[in-house]
């Protein structure tokens, strides 16, 4: 399965600048929508008055294309039912990668990554993952985005100014691939 969220935004140019700074290959369709291809997953950007993100999966037909780059699409699904949501995603063809021992986190992989996090309400938050988030700081700053590199308990995170909302609490997170699995179970690939 290809992880393929859709962004609706009044600022498509800002989103395209962000996605290109992350190394995505971006094409424009006849209807004005944009498709960004990443090392893992893809992201569509559509113009609209109200900003939002819609989670999506796309069935793979044949072999996945060989992609280059370092960044993977990694939307975060917030839900009060982490395990149930992870089971549904696994049933759709994604493979479990990490599960927290506390039960409040799971991530699954296909072509792209999906994080499932405990939350009071169902929502989707756009996020990304890369092996080395530090290498993304300069291209993002060069594209005019405010960035902050933060050390988290599970690894480093690059917090990037949101194209639709410059407030700090609205930042987009680019998580570094988690290598410290204390408190987590790493699932073997099938």
Residue pairs with C-beta under 8 A, 6 or more apart in sequence:
1 57
1 58
1 59
1 60
1 92
1 93
1 94
1 110
1 111
2 41
2 42
2 57
2 58
2 59
2 60
2 64
2 110
2 111
2 112
3 40
3 41
3 42
3 56
3 57
3 73
3 74
3 75
3 94
3 110
3 111
3 112
3 113
3 114
4 41
4 42
4 43
4 44
4 56
4 57
4 58
4 73
4 112
5 43
5 44
5 53
5 54
5 55
5 56
5 73
5 75
5 124
5 126
6 43
6 44
6 45
6 46
6 53
6 54
6 56
7 15
7 43
7 44
7 45
7 46
7 51
7 52
7 53
7 126
8 46
8 47
8 48
8 50
8 51
8 52
8 53
8 54
9 15
9 45
9 46
9 47
9 48
9 51
9 163
9 164
10 47
10 48
10 49
10 50
10 51
10 164
11 51
11 163
11 164
12 34
12 45
12 46
12 47
14 163
14 164
15 34
15 45
15 163
15 164
16 26
16 34
16 36
16 45
17 143
17 144
17 145
17 163
18 140
18 143
18 145
18 160
18 163
18 172
19 26
19 34
19 36
19 43
19 45
20 26
20 143
21 136
21 139
21 140
21 142
21 143
21 145
22 38
22 71
22 128
22 136
22 139
22 140
22 174
23 38
23 39
23 69
23 70
23 71
23 139
24 36
24 37
24 38
24 43
24 69
24 71
25 36
25 37
25 69
26 34
26 35
26 36
26 37
27 34
27 35
27 37
28 34
28 35
29 35
32 46
32 47
33 44
33 45
33 46
33 47
34 44
34 45
34 46
35 42
35 43
35 44
35 45
36 42
36 43
36 44
36 45
37 67
38 67
38 69
38 71
38 72
38 73
38 112
38 128
39 67
39 68
39 69
39 70
39 71
39 72
40 67
40 71
40 72
40 73
40 109
40 111
40 112
40 113
40 129
41 72
41 73
41 74
41 111
41 112
41 113
42 58
42 73
42 111
42 112
43 73
43 126
51 164
51 165
53 75
53 124
53 125
53 126
54 124
55 75
55 77
55 114
55 124
57 89
57 92
57 93
57 94
57 110
59 93
60 93
60 110
60 111
64 111
70 130
70 131
70 132
70 135
70 136
71 128
71 129
71 130
71 136
71 174
72 112
72 113
72 128
72 129
72 130
73 112
73 113
73 128
74 107
74 112
74 113
74 114
74 115
74 127
74 128
74 129
74 175
75 114
75 115
75 124
75 125
75 126
75 127
76 115
76 116
76 117
76 124
76 125
76 126
76 127
77 85
77 114
77 115
77 116
77 117
77 122
77 123
77 124
78 117
78 118
78 119
78 121
78 122
78 123
78 124
78 125
79 85
79 116
79 117
79 118
79 119
79 122
80 118
80 119
80 120
80 121
80 122
82 103
82 104
82 105
82 106
82 116
82 117
82 118
83 103
83 106
85 106
85 116
86 96
86 99
86 106
86 108
86 116
89 108
89 114
89 116
90 96
90 108
93 110
94 108
94 109
94 110
94 114
95 108
95 109
95 110
95 187
95 189
95 190
96 106
96 107
96 108
96 187
97 107
97 108
97 109
97 113
97 186
97 187
98 105
98 106
98 107
98 178
98 181
98 184
98 185
98 186
98 187
99 105
99 106
99 184
99 185
99 187
100 106
100 183
100 184
101 183
101 184
101 185
102 183
103 118
104 117
104 118
105 115
105 116
105 117
105 118
105 184
106 115
106 116
107 113
107 114
107 115
107 116
108 114
108 116
113 129
115 127
126 172
127 172
127 173
127 174
127 175
128 172
128 173
128 174
128 175
129 174
129 175
129 176
129 177
130 136
130 158
130 174
130 175
130 176
130 177
131 176
131 177
132 176
133 149
133 156
133 157
133 158
133 174
133 175
133 176
134 149
134 156
134 158
136 147
136 158
136 174
137 147
137 149
137 158
140 147
140 158
140 160
141 147
145 160
145 161
146 160
146 161
146 166
147 158
147 159
147 160
147 161
148 158
148 159
148 171
149 156
149 157
149 158
149 159
150 156
150 157
150 158
150 159
152 175
154 175
154 178
154 180
155 175
155 176
155 177
155 178
155 179
155 180
156 175
156 176
157 173
157 174
157 175
157 176
158 173
158 174
158 176
159 171
159 172
159 173
159 174
160 171
160 172
160 173
160 174
161 171
161 172
162 170
162 171
162 172
164 170
178 184
